[in-house]
Amino acid sequence: MQAIQFFNGKFVPKESITFSIDDVGVLRGFGIFDYFKVYNGAPAFMEAHLNRFESSARLLGMEIPFSRNEIETAIFKIIQHNEFPLSGVKVLMTGGASPDGFSAGKPNLVITNTAVSETNPSFYAEGVSLMTHQFTREIPQVKTTNYATAVRLELIWKQKGHIDVLYHDGHYISEVSRSNVFLVEENKLITNEEGVLPGITRMNVVNLAPQLGFKVEVRPIALSEILAAQEVFITSTNKKVMPVVKIDDQEIADGKVGAKSKLLMEGYAKLLAEETKQPSFQN
């Protein structure tokens, strides 16, 4: 059975989705998206992701061409048709074909559902490392399609044995290219909110932390502080709660996954299981 996707009101194979060469999403990087996982037919935190998608549209002055109900109906239709055991849903909107090569036109809305694999389990058992880079993302509160800096740096961080890049302004960190950052200090979780994307996994960890005995402190984090932290972890839809044991050439503490990071990984896994426990559409 061929998988279907949603494109401007129609359900079509992915190969049938095309954009104009004059689309400002292509010409100027003017576009937004959001992404969440689906476990045996059950979307994880879909409402929060669609809320953020709508927020991104408002902040860029874009008008979504379909109602929230139409988008949710389309998402469930492609999920149920495709029947992937584990998949990702991406809701993407571009600025549309430009009349002059700069101004936005009529937006395009695409919803794709693609089979994915689980993240390498060794990343959680052994921890991961990050490369630092001085960079400030434009309009960080918006999940735009502009990842040019991260894509450019990918080959470099992979060659150095890292899994991603941690941005900073020379003094304070902001975010990893596709994740939020937390550090652990005794029974306190410290995370930042200015200049970072409001992550859905980050939000869930902040809400979960008090139930696990942690206090949460939201404030700027200096690069020197995170390098001296007891434990560090990052959060995202794909990475969930992922421990960081090395930044550049410096190990975090003893270079091993900490007990408190493990506790949060387990707590988030339970939360995710509860969120996606609805019966599968599969036989």
Protein Blocks (a to p, Z undefined) as FASTA:
>chain_A
ZZdddeehiacdfklpccdfklmklmnopacddddddeehiaghklmmmmmmmmmmmmno
pacfbdfklmmmmmmmmmmmnopabdcddddddebjafkomaccdddddddddddddddf
klmmnopaddddddddehklbccfblklmmmmmmmmmmnopabdcddehjaccbdfkbcc
dddehjaccddfehpacdfklmmmmmmmmmnopacddddddfklmmmpmbdcdddfklop
addfbehjbcehjlpacfklmmmmmmmmmmmmmmmmpccfbZZ
